[in-house]
């Protein structure tokens, strides 16, 4: 008889990549060490080509300013980007993001962060609100300044990512020194895209971040559609497009999270036809109007945003994802082991159905 335990750690999991999240409904601060520890049991779901984290509520002293996290390949790239930033932004603080040397994290770029606010005169002349301006600024840097990549651009939140296993990335960025009301995490196992610093997850635009386990077979259609609305996919990983779809549907189109889920993981037409008349009409409208933003292929994603998060499987549930609770905290991960690692007494462990969004919000005024 074959003993499966003899092959533990020797066989790649075909549904690899690891995702994890924790959030406090009461807005209580959670150490970054917690989310790092949740990734350790899922080590074998990654291959060392990318790991990362997003934390919300981590910059309370600068909560009214956008936090730009930028990778630079050279000092010349940094000088060029900073010259542009000074022309259009008020920069209240600029610094290297603190890191510590780690033998498993190599070839690191220059990693900077800036706490900024758009100049009012610039917003007035361009007739843009501050979110649209910052979103366009991130696109402009990533497409027009070789060797520079904006990888985080929201308020009171930040992304920390690198080439490496997620638990090593957490040590590298000293995440135990940060606290936030919500964290998401990713361990990467790329199959058809390169492993590089900008291509690690989470992907972010403004305060929205995406971690993703799976593969987008509709990527080319999704990319061509979203680029018609001014977004540019430059980071060489299919997951990037999900972030822009979420921003477009929520911020620009005004859809709710549940409506957005009904676009990117749209029910089958046969399912829509069985719904009550009003619901059927709504779902048919969303699927028809936004048909080219339907994401096909296996996926489980966690969308982080200011004040909450949403977890979602593809409609066939081809990737694993479980949810657990304890007191005011909600935990989401690819495996139950990741939840038990940080909350052994977690309760109400369950697996969402395919296409069923799990939305968790922090109590109003608590963040």
DOVO-17863 format. One line per field, with one value per residue: x negated, y negated, z of N, C-alpha, C in turn; residue number from 1. Coordinates in steps of 0.02 Angstrom, whole numbers. Layout:
n.X <- (X:...)
n.Y <- (Y:...)
n.Z <- (Z:...)
ca.X <- (X:...)
ca.Y <- (Y:...)
ca.Z <- (Z:...)
c.X <- (X:...)
c.Y <- (Y:...)
c.Z <- (Z:...)
n <- (NUM:...)
% end
This chain:
n.X <- (-42:-26:-99:-41:-101:-236:-267:-249:-271:-346:-276:-205:-69:66:159:92:22:53:173:223:311:355:469:533:691:722:626:509:334:219:74:-56:-128:-40:26:-84:-120:-10:-36:-136:-99:-61:-169:-212:-130:-183:-323:-431:-444:-375:-298:-186:-104:38:83:206:247:125:51:88:47:30:151:231:165:106:16:-120:-201:-350:-449:-617:-734:-854:-955:-942:-815:-738:-767:-711:-573:-543:-563:-453:-349:-363:-320:-183:-127:-102:-225:-238:-315:-457:-542:-653:-577:-578:-681:-750:-900:-894:-936:-865:-803:-844:-930:-861:-766:-778:-676:-549:-443:-312:-220:-85:9:117:85:194:210:169:265:378:346:343:465:502:543:460:434:445:342:227:234:214:87:10:22:-43:-176:-212:-209:-285:-407:-547:-607:-544:-412:-255:-184:-89:40:137:236:188:145:47:-57:-168:-289:-385:-511:-512:-479:-325:-333:-465:-470:-390:-473:-579:-521:-494:-368:-313:-320:-215:-41:129:305:346:279:206:136:15:-56:-158:-145:-192:-139:-139:-190:-316:-425:-447:-488:-389:-286:-239:-106:-12:85:117:220:252:350:383:344:284:268:233:271:249:288:311:403:471:395:340:451:511:408:395:519:522:417:469:528:430:340:182:99:-44:-126:-155:-83:63:156:156:253:374:376:390:512:596:579:631:766:818:773:785:901:992:1045:1105:1018:1074:1140:1030:968:1061:1031:893:889:999:1163:1217:1316:1425:1442:1475:1598:1680:1702:1801:1910:1870:1738:1680:1687:1599:1474:1460:1446:1322:1236:1246:1212:1084:1011:883:802:815:732:648:594:501:512:480:506:457:517:459:509:535:594:644:663:677:708:698:741:717:856:870:802:660:546:478:547:574:670:667:712:687:733:729:661:629:571:490:435:332:321:383:287:207:285:305:175:154:265:314:436:535:700:852:806:808:838:855:978:960:942:1003:1002:907:925:850:861:790:850:942:854:756:630)
n.Y <- (59:-112:-239:-392:-491:-478:-552:-681:-852:-830:-830:-936:-1046:-1050:-1152:-1265:-1414:-1524:-1603:-1721:-1800:-1918:-2003:-2129:-2155:-2255:-2347:-2332:-2331:-2226:-2132:-2132:-2017:-1915:-1888:-1847:-1730:-1652:-1610:-1517:-1375:-1348:-1339:-1250:-1279:-1379:-1433:-1511:-1618:-1734:-1835:-1919:-2056:-2150:-2286:-2367:-2520:-2547:-2664:-2773:-2901:-2969:-2966:-3044:-3061:-3002:-2853:-2817:-2679:-2633:-2543:-2556:-2533:-2598:-2739:-2844:-2824:-2848:-2984:-3044:-3012:-3070:-3205:-3228:-3199:-3301:-3409:-3398:-3358:-3379:-3333:-3260:-3174:-3076:-2925:-2782:-2622:-2534:-2391:-2227:-2135:-1980:-1814:-1744:-1836:-1922:-2028:-2148:-2293:-2475:-2532:-2636:-2751:-2872:-2998:-3085:-3223:-3276:-3426:-3563:-3657:-3585:-3483:-3561:-3617:-3505:-3453:-3343:-3225:-3185:-3047:-2996:-3067:-3017:-2882:-2892:-2947:-2841:-2749:-2825:-2836:-2700:-2669:-2764:-2791:-2711:-2576:-2609:-2577:-2597:-2519:-2525:-2631:-2688:-2765:-2766:-2633:-2496:-2404:-2266:-2180:-2051:-1952:-1794:-1675:-1695:-1701:-1735:-1857:-1932:-1941:-2011:-2137:-2177:-2160:-2134:-2250:-2328:-2370:-2336:-2349:-2258:-2128:-2057:-1920:-1834:-1692:-1645:-1542:-1541:-1498:-1529:-1655:-1780:-1774:-1910:-2063:-2166:-2089:-2011:-1969:-2064:-2149:-2320:-2466:-2628:-2612:-2480:-2309:-2154:-1982:-1824:-1660:-1555:-1552:-1659:-1630:-1712:-1823:-1903:-1958:-2025:-2115:-2194:-2254:-2329:-2415:-2503:-2596:-2675:-2611:-2529:-2382:-2329:-2249:-2117:-2005:-1907:-1932:-2067:-2130:-2103:-2186:-2312:-2296:-2285:-2414:-2491:-2446:-2472:-2604:-2687:-2646:-2629:-2512:-2395:-2286:-2158:-2164:-2181:-2057:-1979:-2010:-1978:-1845:-1787:-1715:-1562:-1565:-1480:-1472:-1604:-1616:-1544:-1622:-1734:-1854:-1994:-1985:-1903:-1988:-2089:-2019:-1973:-2094:-2142:-2042:-2054:-2190:-2203:-2099:-2070:-2080:-1971:-1850:-1709:-1541:-1452:-1519:-1592:-1733:-1872:-2026:-2171:-2321:-2492:-2483:-2353:-2186:-2070:-1904:-1784:-1647:-1568:-1529:-1391:-1344:-1303:-1321:-1312:-1379:-1437:-1494:-1565:-1607:-1705:-1779:-1951:-1937:-1889:-1758:-1710:-1592:-1489:-1363:-1272:-1249:-1362:-1455:-1394:-1400:-1527:-1553:-1441:-1404:-1439:-1465:-1409:-1363:-1360:-1329:-1437:-1437:-1415:-1567:-1638:-1782:-1831:-1951:-2060:-2188:-2323:-2392:-2542:-2691:-2635:-2626)
n.Z <- (0:-41:52:88:168:149:41:74:49:-64:-179:-297:-271:-376:-377:-335:-257:-124:-23:101:236:365:468:576:635:723:705:775:806:723:732:608:612:632:508:434:502:470:343:347:363:234:152:50:-55:-127:-230:-205:-292:-272:-150:-38:51:109:207:307:384:436:434:528:569:453:388:305:189:29:15:-72:-131:-205:-320:-373:-502:-523:-466:-552:-608:-495:-470:-583:-570:-446:-476:-558:-468:-372:-445:-455:-336:-159:-53:97:168:131:108:127:128:277:293:327:309:226:193:96:17:-120:-239:-223:-267:-258:-129:-97:-5:-9:66:14:-60:-189:-278:-262:-363:-474:-480:-507:-632:-711:-695:-612:-483:-326:-314:-445:-502:-434:-471:-610:-606:-554:-660:-758:-711:-712:-846:-915:-856:-861:-763:-644:-531:-471:-339:-240:-182:-98:37:207:205:141:25:30:-49:-134:-220:-166:-32:58:201:219:154:239:352:295:267:396:457:581:648:612:628:592:546:455:354:208:114:9:-70:-200:-344:-489:-654:-791:-805:-771:-625:-532:-444:-460:-509:-407:-291:-168:-296:-327:-329:-287:-142:-161:-162:-229:-202:-272:-317:-446:-622:-760:-893:-978:-994:-1101:-1167:-1058:-1027:-1145:-1144:-1022:-1042:-1133:-1056:-1002:-917:-890:-917:-854:-778:-803:-760:-748:-647:-618:-696:-633:-524:-584:-649:-536:-482:-586:-597:-469:-422:-536:-605:-505:-448:-326:-209:-215:-338:-421:-402:-469:-596:-624:-586:-653:-644:-726:-877:-869:-733:-703:-766:-683:-574:-469:-551:-543:-492:-589:-701:-662:-649:-779:-847:-794:-837:-974:-1007:-954:-1012:-1064:-956:-879:-787:-831:-800:-671:-507:-347:-253:-150:-113:-49:32:84:243:235:163:24:-20:-150:-252:-414:-522:-533:-429:-428:-358:-194:-42:121:262:424:595:743:888:857:740:571:471:321:204:95:148:290:386:388:452:577:623:673:747:844:901:812:745:662:536:363:187:55:-76:-255:-343:-243:-153:-11:101:212:326:417:567:552:571:648:599)
ca.X <- (0:-64:-88:-44:-144:-304:-276:-234:-320:-382:-232:-176:4:84:197:47:32:86:200:245:333:386:499:571:752:724:571:453:271:191:3:-75:-156:15:37:-144:-116:43:-61:-186:-76:-48:-233:-219:-88:-223:-388:-483:-447:-335:-258:-171:-53:69:108:251:246:56:20:137:20:33:211:263:121:95:-49:-146:-258:-378:-512:-662:-792:-915:-949:-919:-743:-709:-773:-663:-506:-535:-555:-383:-306:-367:-285:-110:-106:-133:-257:-248:-368:-486:-592:-658:-537:-625:-688:-808:-932:-871:-973:-821:-778:-902:-920:-807:-771:-769:-606:-534:-373:-299:-153:-75:75:115:91:261:206:164:331:423:329:357:535:503:541:394:425:432:276:176:237:181:17:-20:17:-92:-242:-226:-215:-327:-471:-579:-641:-506:-348:-212:-149:-39:57:196:230:186:135:-13:-75:-238:-297:-452:-523:-530:-423:-292:-357:-529:-454:-367:-532:-617:-488:-484:-296:-293:-320:-155:24:184:369:357:220:212:69:11:-116:-150:-170:-176:-141:-153:-212:-381:-429:-488:-462:-327:-234:-213:-43:49:87:154:233:285:353:404:290:306:226:269:247:281:264:365:402:501:353:331:514:518:358:413:578:507:371:509:549:372:296:127:72:-116:-164:-171:-47:133:195:159:313:430:375:417:584:629:580:677:836:840:761:808:969:1036:1075:1091:975:1113:1150:966:959:1105:1000:831:905:1070:1198:1234:1381:1477:1454:1509:1668:1719:1710:1862:1908:1830:1668:1659:1676:1537:1416:1453:1419:1251:1197:1247:1177:1013:993:811:766:822:667:654:537:504:485:506:475:477:513:456:526:538:651:671:635:723:678:740:720:749:924:867:761:603:491:502:550:615:683:677:725:675:750:744:615:645:511:502:372:337:325:402:226:182:327:290:108:156:323:331:506:580:766:892:765:850:812:905:995:934:976:1037:956:906:908:842:848:775:903:936:821:707:564)
ca.Y <- (0:-174:-281:-462:-534:-474:-601:-748:-903:-812:-834:-1003:-1049:-1080:-1214:-1304:-1483:-1526:-1668:-1724:-1867:-1924:-2069:-2139:-2193:-2313:-2392:-2323:-2323:-2158:-2135:-2103:-1950:-1866:-1867:-1810:-1663:-1614:-1585:-1464:-1307:-1341:-1349:-1209:-1304:-1430:-1408:-1560:-1669:-1793:-1835:-1988:-2071:-2216:-2303:-2424:-2553:-2543:-2730:-2820:-2969:-2999:-2936:-3088:-3066:-2942:-2823:-2787:-2633:-2630:-2509:-2588:-2493:-2639:-2806:-2888:-2817:-2882:-3056:-3065:-3008:-3120:-3270:-3232:-3201:-3368:-3457:-3390:-3335:-3399:-3275:-3276:-3131:-3030:-2885:-2711:-2578:-2495:-2319:-2195:-2087:-1911:-1776:-1718:-1892:-1948:-2072:-2195:-2360:-2528:-2529:-2700:-2770:-2944:-3018:-3141:-3248:-3312:-3499:-3585:-3692:-3534:-3451:-3608:-3625:-3442:-3436:-3275:-3219:-3163:-2976:-2987:-3094:-2970:-2822:-2908:-2957:-2775:-2723:-2864:-2815:-2631:-2663:-2815:-2798:-2645:-2561:-2633:-2543:-2611:-2457:-2538:-2702:-2705:-2802:-2728:-2563:-2487:-2338:-2247:-2119:-2037:-1885:-1753:-1645:-1749:-1708:-1771:-1926:-1965:-1957:-2062:-2202:-2192:-2170:-2131:-2319:-2362:-2345:-2360:-2315:-2207:-2107:-2003:-1892:-1791:-1655:-1637:-1484:-1560:-1444:-1552:-1725:-1782:-1792:-1969:-2101:-2199:-2040:-1977:-1994:-2092:-2204:-2373:-2532:-2664:-2569:-2412:-2261:-2088:-1922:-1780:-1593:-1530:-1574:-1692:-1611:-1767:-1882:-1948:-1994:-2071:-2168:-2240:-2293:-2377:-2467:-2553:-2646:-2712:-2571:-2499:-2322:-2333:-2213:-2051:-1953:-1913:-1955:-2140:-2154:-2098:-2247:-2368:-2283:-2303:-2487:-2518:-2430:-2504:-2676:-2723:-2626:-2634:-2448:-2368:-2227:-2101:-2171:-2167:-1984:-1951:-2024:-1941:-1774:-1789:-1651:-1536:-1589:-1435:-1492:-1669:-1605:-1514:-1671:-1775:-1898:-2053:-1966:-1878:-2045:-2123:-1978:-1972:-2160:-2146:-1996:-2079:-2253:-2194:-2030:-2061:-2082:-1906:-1817:-1637:-1504:-1439:-1571:-1617:-1799:-1914:-2097:-2215:-2391:-2531:-2466:-2286:-2142:-2023:-1843:-1758:-1592:-1563:-1501:-1318:-1331:-1262:-1334:-1305:-1438:-1425:-1552:-1550:-1666:-1702:-1845:-2000:-1928:-1841:-1732:-1679:-1564:-1432:-1301:-1281:-1248:-1430:-1487:-1363:-1418:-1591:-1552:-1370:-1393:-1470:-1434:-1418:-1352:-1340:-1342:-1471:-1407:-1449:-1628:-1668:-1829:-1838:-2021:-2077:-2259:-2348:-2434:-2611:-2734:-2598:-2624)
ca.Z <- (0:-43:112:64:208:125:-13:100:31:-125:-237:-305:-270:-441:-367:-294:-235:-59:-4:171:258:431:477:638:623:768:689:821:770:720:714:544:623:627:438:414:531:437:279:357:348:162:118:-10:-109:-162:-252:-193:-345:-255:-89:-21:101:110:273:309:449:461:435:556:574:386:359:255:131:-9:26:-134:-125:-272:-334:-422:-522:-522:-437:-605:-612:-437:-479:-634:-544:-393:-507:-580:-409:-341:-488:-453:-270:-96:-22:168:193:82:143:111:170:318:281:357:264:232:142:43:-23:-155:-297:-208:-295:-208:-109:-66:4:-7:89:-32:-77:-252:-274:-281:-427:-526:-486:-539:-703:-747:-681:-586:-410:-306:-327:-516:-516:-409:-513:-673:-591:-549:-728:-795:-689:-732:-919:-945:-821:-858:-701:-587:-528:-414:-323:-188:-190:-60:100:269:189:102:1:40:-87:-157:-244:-109:3:95:269:216:135:300:393:258:275:467:465:651:674:588:651:551:560:403:317:159:99:-50:-87:-272:-382:-557:-703:-859:-803:-737:-555:-521:-387:-478:-525:-348:-265:-196:-343:-293:-358:-233:-82:-178:-174:-248:-201:-319:-331:-506:-687:-797:-963:-1016:-982:-1158:-1175:-1001:-1032:-1200:-1124:-969:-1068:-1168:-1007:-978:-875:-926:-884:-868:-727:-829:-724:-766:-590:-618:-728:-587:-483:-624:-657:-474:-477:-638:-582:-407:-417:-594:-624:-447:-430:-260:-210:-238:-410:-454:-402:-520:-661:-636:-578:-672:-646:-792:-901:-844:-663:-705:-787:-628:-521:-472:-609:-532:-486:-654:-744:-639:-666:-852:-866:-777:-879:-1043:-1013:-937:-1031:-1076:-892:-847:-779:-837:-774:-599:-464:-283:-243:-93:-128:8:19:146:284:227:111:-7:-46:-205:-295:-480:-515:-528:-369:-448:-311:-125:1:180:304:494:637:815:916:805:684:518:439:256:180:49:187:359:427:394:503:642:644:709:792:850:921:763:743:602:476:306:120:13:-140:-314:-361:-184:-121:62:113:282:335:483:593:532:618:689:566)
c.X <- (-44:-47:-96:-92:-217:-319:-260:-290:-358:-341:-201:-100:27:125:157:62:72:112:225:266:360:411:536:632:757:666:512:390:243:118:-9:-104:-102:24:-24:-139:-63:18:-108:-160:-64:-112:-237:-174:-124:-287:-443:-489:-402:-296:-243:-112:-24:97:149:252:176:21:67:112:22:98:245:221:116:24:-71:-206:-285:-443:-552:-719:-857:-901:-924:-844:-709:-711:-722:-592:-495:-528:-483:-336:-305:-329:-210:-83:-137:-161:-273:-300:-391:-542:-597:-610:-585:-623:-745:-836:-906:-905:-930:-793:-838:-881:-865:-819:-775:-694:-590:-459:-369:-228:-138:-1:70:122:160:262:204:231:380:409:346:429:543:511:475:382:409:362:221:176:201:106:-19:-29:-38:-163:-259:-235:-268:-395:-504:-616:-606:-436:-312:-173:-99:-25:118:182:232:182:71:-23:-150:-249:-367:-454:-549:-469:-391:-317:-424:-518:-430:-424:-571:-587:-474:-411:-273:-291:-258:-93:79:248:384:291:239:141:73:-57:-109:-180:-154:-184:-159:-172:-274:-375:-475:-453:-395:-270:-209:-146:-54:36:134:164:276:291:376:344:320:250:267:233:284:250:322:360:433:458:350:393:523:470:376:473:559:460:408:530:489:325:241:100:-1:-158:-172:-140:27:175:204:226:374:434:407:491:622:633:630:750:861:833:791:880:1018:1070:1059:1044:1012:1127:1086:953:1002:1082:940:840:979:1102:1210:1304:1438:1493:1492:1583:1711:1730:1778:1854:1863:1756:1640:1644:1611:1475:1405:1425:1344:1210:1194:1204:1102:987:918:769:779:753:678:588:543:477:518:469:499:464:512:475:532:602:678:634:691:684:726:705:748:814:925:828:704:541:519:501:597:618:693:686:702:684:764:701:642:580:530:435:385:347:346:341:199:221:310:221:108:215:347:404:555:645:798:849:810:817:866:918:964:975:1011:989:964:881:905:824:834:832:890:906:767:639:546)
c.Y <- (-62:-215:-354:-505:-532:-526:-672:-797:-888:-820:-904:-999:-1083:-1144:-1262:-1378:-1481:-1597:-1664:-1795:-1862:-1995:-2071:-2182:-2256:-2361:-2386:-2307:-2253:-2165:-2103:-2033:-1897:-1842:-1830:-1738:-1620:-1582:-1526:-1394:-1295:-1350:-1312:-1231:-1358:-1397:-1460:-1616:-1729:-1784:-1908:-1994:-2140:-2227:-2366:-2453:-2557:-2611:-2782:-2892:-3006:-2978:-2979:-3096:-2999:-2917:-2788:-2743:-2621:-2589:-2550:-2540:-2532:-2705:-2855:-2885:-2853:-2958:-3082:-3065:-3061:-3190:-3280:-3238:-3270:-3420:-3455:-3372:-3375:-3336:-3292:-3231:-3085:-2992:-2815:-2673:-2535:-2420:-2293:-2144:-2016:-1870:-1751:-1774:-1927:-1994:-2123:-2262:-2412:-2532:-2592:-2708:-2846:-2954:-3085:-3162:-3285:-3387:-3520:-3619:-3642:-3499:-3497:-3613:-3563:-3419:-3363:-3277:-3186:-3088:-2963:-3012:-3045:-2906:-2834:-2919:-2889:-2744:-2759:-2844:-2746:-2623:-2710:-2824:-2729:-2636:-2586:-2601:-2563:-2547:-2464:-2612:-2723:-2747:-2754:-2653:-2557:-2414:-2328:-2181:-2113:-1969:-1844:-1718:-1697:-1757:-1744:-1844:-1965:-1985:-2014:-2132:-2220:-2203:-2165:-2201:-2358:-2330:-2375:-2322:-2261:-2192:-2055:-1981:-1845:-1756:-1631:-1572:-1496:-1502:-1468:-1626:-1729:-1797:-1852:-2013:-2134:-2151:-2000:-2008:-2022:-2143:-2257:-2433:-2569:-2616:-2498:-2368:-2193:-2037:-1867:-1713:-1567:-1556:-1603:-1674:-1665:-1829:-1929:-1989:-2046:-2129:-2218:-2283:-2347:-2431:-2519:-2610:-2680:-2674:-2540:-2440:-2315:-2286:-2138:-1993:-1963:-1942:-2031:-2165:-2149:-2161:-2305:-2358:-2303:-2379:-2517:-2507:-2466:-2580:-2714:-2707:-2626:-2569:-2430:-2308:-2166:-2104:-2158:-2092:-1951:-1967:-1978:-1865:-1764:-1720:-1628:-1562:-1544:-1451:-1557:-1660:-1577:-1563:-1706:-1830:-1959:-2038:-1941:-1936:-2082:-2085:-1976:-2039:-2163:-2101:-2021:-2142:-2245:-2125:-2020:-2067:-2019:-1873:-1742:-1604:-1495:-1497:-1572:-1681:-1828:-1986:-2135:-2286:-2427:-2513:-2396:-2244:-2098:-1964:-1812:-1702:-1600:-1524:-1425:-1296:-1282:-1276:-1335:-1372:-1422:-1489:-1528:-1614:-1652:-1772:-1894:-1990:-1876:-1823:-1699:-1652:-1508:-1367:-1317:-1283:-1318:-1469:-1460:-1383:-1481:-1597:-1480:-1357:-1428:-1430:-1445:-1413:-1327:-1360:-1376:-1433:-1446:-1511:-1663:-1717:-1828:-1908:-2033:-2150:-2275:-2395:-2507:-2653:-2701:-2595:-2693)
c.Z <- (0:19:91:103:185:72:8:81:-33:-188:-239:-305:-334:-433:-324:-292:-170:-48:67:187:329:438:543:622:666:756:737:782:778:698:646:552:616:555:411:439:496:372:288:342:273:121:52:-67:-150:-187:-246:-244:-331:-191:-71:26:88:179:272:380:477:465:466:560:508:350:307:192:95:5:-38:-116:-195:-271:-384:-438:-515:-486:-489:-614:-555:-446:-529:-607:-490:-421:-530:-520:-377:-381:-479:-384:-214:-63:51:200:137:116:113:156:211:301:322:308:279:177:84:-2:-54:-212:-285:-242:-239:-193:-69:-54:13:18:55:-34:-143:-240:-299:-348:-485:-536:-523:-614:-743:-737:-661:-511:-391:-319:-401:-533:-494:-451:-579:-663:-587:-618:-767:-776:-716:-807:-949:-912:-814:-791:-639:-589:-464:-398:-266:-188:-151:2:159:256:149:82:11:4:-115:-192:-185:-81:49:167:272:197:196:346:361:270:348:483:537:683:653:621:608:568:509:368:265:140:40:-52:-158:-297:-455:-606:-773:-862:-761:-663:-547:-470:-403:-492:-466:-327:-194:-252:-314:-339:-309:-173:-98:-192:-190:-235:-235:-323:-392:-569:-727:-871:-1007:-1014:-1041:-1171:-1120:-1007:-1087:-1181:-1074:-994:-1110:-1121:-972:-932:-918:-886:-902:-824:-742:-791:-734:-709:-590:-645:-681:-544:-521:-639:-595:-467:-526:-618:-519:-410:-476:-614:-565:-427:-358:-266:-236:-313:-448:-457:-456:-590:-672:-625:-594:-670:-718:-812:-874:-771:-660:-721:-731:-571:-525:-525:-600:-529:-552:-701:-727:-660:-741:-877:-853:-823:-951:-1051:-1002:-956:-1039:-1013:-850:-845:-782:-817:-699:-559:-396:-270:-176:-114:-62:-12:86:184:274:177:83:-34:-97:-241:-365:-472:-512:-466:-384:-406:-240:-89:60:222:376:534:708:843:859:743:635:483:373:231:130:86:259:405:438:447:572:668:686:756:799:867:875:757:674:539:420:241:78:-52:-198:-331:-304:-150:-45:76:188:287:408:504:575:588:660:657:542)
n <- (1:2:3:4:5:6:7:8:9:10:11:12:13:14:15:16:17:18:19:20:21:22:23:24:25:26:27:28:29:30:31:32:33:34:35:36:37:38:39:40:41:42:43:44:45:46:47:48:49:50:51:52:53:54:55:56:57:58:59:60:61:62:63:64:65:66:67:68:69:70:71:72:73:74:75:76:77:78:79:80:81:82:83:84:85:86:87:88:89:90:91:92:93:94:95:96:97:98:99:100:101:102:103:104:105:106:107:108:109:110:111:112:113:114:115:116:117:118:119:120:121:122:123:124:125:126:127:128:129:130:131:132:133:134:135:136:137:138:139:140:141:142:143:144:145:146:147:148:149:150:151:152:153:154:155:156:157:158:159:160:161:162:163:164:165:166:167:168:169:170:171:172:173:174:175:176:177:178:179:180:181:182:183:184:185:186:187:188:189:190:191:192:193:194:195:196:197:198:199:200:201:202:203:204:205:206:207:208:209:210:211:212:213:214:215:216:217:218:219:220:221:222:223:224:225:226:227:228:229:230:231:232:233:234:235:236:237:238:239:240:241:242:243:244:245:246:247:248:249:250:251:252:253:254:255:256:257:258:259:260:261:262:263:264:265:266:267:268:269:270:271:272:273:274:275:276:277:278:279:280:281:282:283:284:285:286:287:288:289:290:291:292:293:294:295:296:297:298:299:300:301:302:303:304:305:306:307:308:309:310:311:312:313:314:315:316:317:318:319:320:321:322:323:324:325:326:327:328:329:330:331:332:333:334:335:336:337:338:339:340:341:342:343:344:345:346:347:348:349:350:351:352:353:354:355:356:357:358:359:360:361:362:363:364:365:366:367)
% end
